Structure formats: structure tokens, C-alpha cells
Amino acid sequence: MKTVGVLGGMGPAATLDFLVRLHAATPAQGDADHLRVITDSDPRVPGRNAALSGDGPSPGPPLAAMARGLVTAGAELLAMPCNAAHGWANEIVAATPVPFVSMIDAAVAAVLASGARTVGVLAADATLRSGLYRNALTAHGIAVIDVASADFMPVLARIKGGDTGPAVRAAMAALAAGLVAQGADAVLAACTEVPLVLSPADVAVPLIDATGALVDAVLAAALA
């Protein structure tokens, strides 16, 4: 089994969600059957939204440094449970010799496997503006409906502030319903905070979870 290095902290709760799900999905009969996971959860990585809008420093150099530190500590493959930070994934890849398991590639593969033809994307402003999912999905002939950033970002801020209560859950479900009303036949949770407050039962069409897709891809790579 390969040792997994996790570039985390963006945000901390989403990183923990990924780690819990990775643990739960691992086919293990005892402690020694689980993966060795080295996690650097650094919430002080520069903000991805501010960086993309030119209002803050690039997270690329800190992410590259984090990747190098994980490899030095023994990581044999890397993963990053933050969709927006994949806008700087090329700097991570260039910084280390080990494989990087792309959350974007994993989620796009899950969308393709679902058979969806029009996908509503719940994502942060940086993810939408960089076209991480739009470019990949439209290249496969899949139509994309992006959530309105002005509606999504305030809900995201509340989740990052620790609010996962009924009002926030209802707000996220309403955003998903809005995408369905516009014609989406699947909704992509393309922000790692989304599954903290939204479940498949809250959405009238299939909910494709980028975090879950990354868990599956990391397991496949680590156990290969």
C-alpha cells in the first residue's frame, strides 16, 4: 500500500471529512490494513478566491512547499481535498516526483459514469472562474450550469464559520434545487464544504460528490 500525503486545511472541516471517508472506505480487517496517511492541514494557505481575483497572494508556492514536505515525510502519492486549489495543481505536480491524484479528474470521471448530460455545479468563485469543471465537462459534450457565485459564497462563508445547522442546510438545498430547475439532470458538489450540509436525499437528481470521487481515486491509486 502506498503512503498517502494529503494537502489539507482548505478548509479544515472538509479535510477531516475526506480523511474520515477515506478511512471508512478502506477494506480493512484491522489497524494494519489501513493506509498510512500523512496530512498537512494548513488553514493559512492563501485564499484561493482572493488570489484568483488579484486581491491576495498566490497559494501556488505554499502548496508546492507543502507537497515537498509531505514527500520528504514519506508520501508516495498526493491528494488535495479542495477543488479551488486545483487551479494551482500544476505547481504541486512540478514540485515533486510522486503522483498527484486530481480531484477534478476524479469528479469528472464520476460525472461521465453517471450518464448525466447537463450538470449543475455547486462551487466556490475561484473554481467557477478558473473553469476547472466547465472546461473539462464541456470537452466531453456535457452542458454545465454554474451556481450564482453571489448566492453560493455567503452560504459557504457560514459553513467555513462552523454553521452547519438547518438554515444553512436549507439554503444549500435551495441552491441545488435552483440548478435542477434550470435543467440540470445531476448536481456536482464541487466544493468540499458542500457535502458537510448537503446529502443525496436533499436533491431531486443524482448528487455527484467530488470528495467521494477523490476518496475512490486515492484508494485505487494507493492499493494498486
N, C-alpha and C positions, 0 to 999 in steps of 0.2 A: 504494500500500500504506500502510495506517495504521500509525503507530508504536505499539507495544505497551508499556504500562507494567505491570510485574509487582511486586505487593506480596508480597515473599518473606521467607524466613528462618524459616518456621514449618512444618517445620524446614528448615535449610539444605540437607541432602541431598535432601529432597523437592523443593525449589525447583530444584536442579540437575537432577534427574530430569525435571522439567517442561520446563526450557529445552532439554535435550538432545533430548527427544522433539519439541518444537516445531520445532527446527532440522531434525531428521530428516524430519518430515512435510511441511515446506515444499517445494513443487515448484520447485526451483531448479536452474539450469544453471551458475551461478557465484555469486561473492560478492554481486554487486549484486542478485541475485534473491531474497535472503533478507530477512526482516523486520528493521526496526530495532527492537531490544528494549532498553528501559531498565529495569533491575532494581534495586530496593532490597531487599537481603536483610538484614533486621534481626532477628537471633535474640533481641533483647531486648524485643520486643513482649510485653506482659504475658501470662502463661499463660492460655489460654482456659478450661481446666478449672477452675483456681483462681478465675477471675473468675466463672464461672457458679455455683460453689458458694458464693460470697461470701467466699472466702478470699484474694482478691487484687484489684488494681485492674482496671478495665475496659480492654480493648485498643482500644475504640472510638476515643477521641481520638487515640492514636498512629497507628492505621490511617488515620484521616481526614487527619492531618498527612502521612503517607507518601503518600497519594493526591494531595494537593495538590502535594507536592514533585515527584512524577512528572509531573504535568500541566505544572507550571512548566518542567520539563526537556524537555518536548516530547511527552509521551504523548498519543495521540489516542483510546485506549481502554485500559481497565484490566482486569486479571485477577489472581486471587489463588489460588495452588495450596495452599490449606489449607481443608479442609472446615469445621472447627470455627469458624474465624474468620468464616465467613459468618453466624454469629449476630449479627454487628455490621456486616453489609454495608450496612444502611440508613444508617449513619453515613458510609460511604465514598461512597455514592450522593449523599447530601446535600451532601458536601463539594466535589464537582467537577462541572463541566458535561459531562464526556465519558462515553460509555457504559461500563458495568461489565458484563463478561461473567461471569455467575454460574456457578460450578462446580456448584452444586446443580441449577439448571435444566438444565444440560448433561447431568449424570448421570441425572437423572430422564427426560429425553428418550431417553437411551440404554437405560434400563430399559424404557420403553414400546415402543421399537423392537424390543426383544428378544422381546417376547411373553410374558415371564415373568408369572406370576400370584402367586407367593409368593417374596419376595426376602429373603435373609438379609443383614443389614447388618453389616459389619466396620467399626467406627468408634470414635473416642475418646469418652470420657464426655461431654464438652461437646456433641458432635454429637448423641449419643443423647438427652441430657436436654433439649436445645432443640427436639427433634422436627423438625429440618431435613428429614430424609428421610421419616420416618414420616408427617408431616402431608401432604407433597406426594404421596407414593405412595398412601396410603390414599384421598386425594381422587380418585384415578384407579381406585379399586377393587382395588388391589394389596395383598395381605396382606404384612405386614412381621414378620420375626423378627430381633430385635436380639441381637447377641452379648452375653454377660455381661460387663459392664464390669470386674468383679473378675478375670476371666480375661484380658481383652484388654489392660488398662492395663500390667501388668507386662511383657508382650511388647513393647508399644510403647516402654516406657522403655528396654528393651535396644536396640531399633533406634535410638532417638534417641541412645543412648550409643555408637553405632558398631558394634554387634554385628549383623551380617547373616549369620552363619555357619549351619552345618547345623542346630544345635539350635533356633535362632530360626526358621529356615525351617520346620522340622518342627512347631514349636509353632503357627505361623500357619496352616499347612495343616490342623492338627488342629482349630483353631477354625472354619475354613471347613467342614470335614467335619462338625463338630457341628451347624452350621446346616443342612446338607443332610440330616442325619439327622432333624432336626426338621421337614423338609418343604419346605425351600427348593428351588425349581427354578432359581434363579440366585443368585449371591452378588455383592453390591456392595462393592467395595473403596472404602469411603467415608472413608478416611484416607490421606493422601498417602504415609505410610510403608509402607502395606501392599504396594504393588507393588514396593517395594525388596526384598521377601523372598518374594513370592507371585506365581506365574505361572499362566496358564490351565491349563497341564498339571498343576498341583497340585490342581485342583478338579474334582470329578466332574460338575459342572454348569457352564453358562456363567459366566465371571467378568467382570463389568462393572466397568471401571476408571474411577473418576471423574477421575483425572488425564488419561487418554487422551481422555475425553469433553470435558474442558476444552481440550485441545490442538486437537481438531477444531473446537470452537466459536470459539476465538480465531482460528484460521486463516480460518474462514468470515467472521468479522467484519472481520478485517484485510485480507483480499483482496477483499472485496465492492466 
